[in-house]
Every structure is written in structure tokens, then in C-alpha cells.
Amino acid sequence: MDWRDQIQRPTLVVNKNRAENNIRKMAEKASQSGVEFRPHFKTHQSAVVAEWFAEGGVQHITVSSVRMALYFAAHGWKDITIAFPVNLREIDDINDLAGKVNLHLLVLSEGVAAKLSSELKAEVGVWIKVDVGYGRTGIPWDNVEGVVDLAALIKRSEMLHFKGLLTHAGQTYHIHSTQARAEIFKQTEDRMQRLRDHIIESGVATRDECLISVGDTPGTTAVKSFQGVDEVRPGNFVFFDAQQYRLGSCSDEDIAAAVACPVVAVHPERKEVLLYGGAIHLSAQFEVLSSENDSSGRMYGYVTEPRSDGWGPIKNENYVRGVSQEHGVARVSEEMCRRLKPGDVLCVIPVHSCLAVDLLDTAITTEGDFFSLDM
């Protein structure tokens, strides 16, 4: 049955061929660069999509929460990094995981490291979270003494195995120049290498004992090679989204996920349609439209028409201009509006696919196969 005929409510639609191609390209770049490929699974949050990675040779993964780690551990994944600072209130679940998988955690304070060292019942790998300029969290890259002291404390613990330095250069998500994003990737690499050199010179760890892990889709798609780091952890690249498209991280044909939304009302007098697909399906994240598109205001996703093999091309004039809880108000071309009627389905390329996936509980491939997104 055609996937379009199976849509009843807002549902993630996944083009498997595009997703597998995105996985293959990133895996090949990592392999050719001689670095570990540890993709971030927070984007898809699905055991089904995870199998596509496994078929591509991936064995080591990244997640963003203890809950997500438990989910993927239950589906057979044995080497997991939780790329979120340790939440000490989850120590029981962390111990459960540590006894089942090769678990890696993030720390940025001596207090947390000491607490882990005393309360863990199984050994874990530990990365030091470094801030290379994003400003969200982590030890600032130029706080050499703080990083060296923390590394030394970790090295002294019998329960903690020092892995190295880990960062997320999230500032790339706001830069529309591919060259500028590539320069940030290089800057990140340089800052992390300099910090590692201080750790080595201090005698705390050797080069092989202090690896460098980086991860952000805008940065990893901007460079031709990952040489200079030891591990890459991009996640969004498997689906991409409207934000990555606008940044230039991907082409229209690379986008592998959209949200199918039923049309519930048509307002031709203002060239708008009302979608069953609002903030609880698409998220409330938006992009600001530029005046060069003869538009103003916010865009919560590009609107495209469904096809048997997915959806049509992105056109700047068709977009979701507003969302409330269940409602999505879409502005579309006069020609599209004239053809639409309640009961039709439109596809929305979400601004941030990671958030849309987290909000939805059901997905369907363009081949018509349903799968769950509920961890």
C-alpha cells in the first residue's frame, strides 16, 4: 500500500535510501580519515534505523541520555557514550548500564569524578567535556590547569578509565558559510590538540591514552577530512532538516525525513492551509526568514507535497508560518492552495529533525513500513 494512504495523524516519513546513503558517506569519510565513527543516535532514536547503521559497519554509538543508553543497550548495542554531563541522580541506572555494556561518560568537575569513583560498581570510560567556544558547558579549552588536574584525578581512579577530551562545537549551527564552518572545525581541532599536548607534557597520560572526540553535523559536513582528531560523533546527518538545508550542510535531495501532516482546513483568501501538525509534532524551533524571499517572520518547516517515493522539492514560498499545540498554519502558493482540500496530506521538512523525532511516536518509510519511535 502507498505510504500516503496510511497517514491518519502527524507521522514521521523516512526515505530509507537517502538515510542509508547519508550513513554510507559519513562512514566512508571517517574511514578514509582513519578515525573512529561513533554516530549520535539522538537524531533517530530508533532500533530500526540503528540497524541501518549496523549494516554499514557501525559498532560504537553515542546517545544523549541514560534512558536512551538503556534503550539501545536493550537492543544489543554494547559500546555506548552518553554525550551529556553525568547526572548523579541516575547513578543506579548508570551502574546497571556499566555492568552490561562498555560505557563511556562525560565529566567536567572533580566533584563528579570523585563521586563516580566511589559509587560505581563497574568500570567505565570517562571523557573530559571541553568547551571550545560554544559556551553551553564544559571546561574552557584554555583552562589548562583545570583540565590537567581533572585528568590526573581520573587517572588515579580504579573505576574510571581516562579516554581523553570530548567537545561539541555547536556554534557551527549558526554559520551559513561552509568555509567558516570548516575553519571552526580546524580551530576546534587545534584547540583540542594543544590541550592534549599539555596533558601529555604533564605526564598524566600518553598520546594513546588521551584521544580527541568531536561531533557536530555542520562541522563534519563542511570538511573533506577528519584527520587531526580520533573520533567523530555527528548525528543529524542521517536525516538532515530545514536548518541544515539553509546552512548549506546538505542538499534538498539529502533530506531523509519529513513530517506527514493531514490538511484540516483551507483558506484560499489568504493562501494558507491549516495542518494537523503543531508544536507538539514539529517543535517550536524556527528559522527567521530573510527578506530576499519576499517573506518575513518565522518558519517552522518547509511544506512540500507527498509523492510515492517521498516528497517534492523545497520551495521557499511554501512553509509553516505559525504553530500552536496541535495546529500548524502553512503559507503556500496560490496554485497549491487551489488544489488542496481537507483530507489531503502535506509533508513538512522540520527545522530540527532531532526534535521532531523526539516528539513523534510513529514513523513510516516511503516503502510503507511502520516502525516505533517510542523508547
Number of C-alpha atoms within 10 A of each C-alpha: 9 13 19 20 11 13 17 13 16 26 24 31 29 25 20 20 15 17 21 18 15 19 20 18 14 20 22 13 18 22 14 13 17 16 20 18 25 25 29 27 25 21 23 22 21 21 21 14 18 19 13 16 22 12 11 15 12 17 15 19 22 25 25 16 17 20 15 19 27 20 18 21 17 13 14 10 20 17 18 26 26 22 24 16 19 19 13 12 8 12 17 13 14 24 18 15 21 19 15 15 18 18 21 21 25 25 24 22 17 17 11 16 22 15 12 24 20 13 13 18 16 19 19 26 19 25 29 27 26 28 24 26 19 16 13 11 16 21 19 17 20 15 12 15 12 15 25 22 16 20 26 17 17 26 18 13 16 12 19 24 19 25 24 23 23 25 29 26 24 18 17 24 17 12 16 17 15 18 13 14 25 19 16 22 24 18 15 23 20 15 18 26 18 15 20 23 15 16 23 17 12 13 10 19 21 14 13 10 13 22 19 23 24 24 24 23 25 31 28 24 22 21 18 12 16 22 15 16 21 19 22 27 26 25 23 21 27 30 26 29 29 26 24 25 19 15 18 17 23 22 14 17 11 20 23 27 31 33 28 30 28 22 21 17 17 20 15 17 8 12 17 22 24 22 27 22 29 22 18 18 27 34 25 18 17 21 16 11 15 11 9 7 9 9 13 12 12 16 25 29 30 25 28 24 17 22 14 14 16 23 22 16 13 18 13 16 16 22 25 28 21 20 24 13 14 14 17 27 21 28 23 24 16 15 10 16 19 13 10 17 15 13 12 18 25 26 27 33 30 30 26 24 30 21 19 27 27 19 17 19 16 16 24 23 19 23 17 18 14 18 16 15 19 15 13
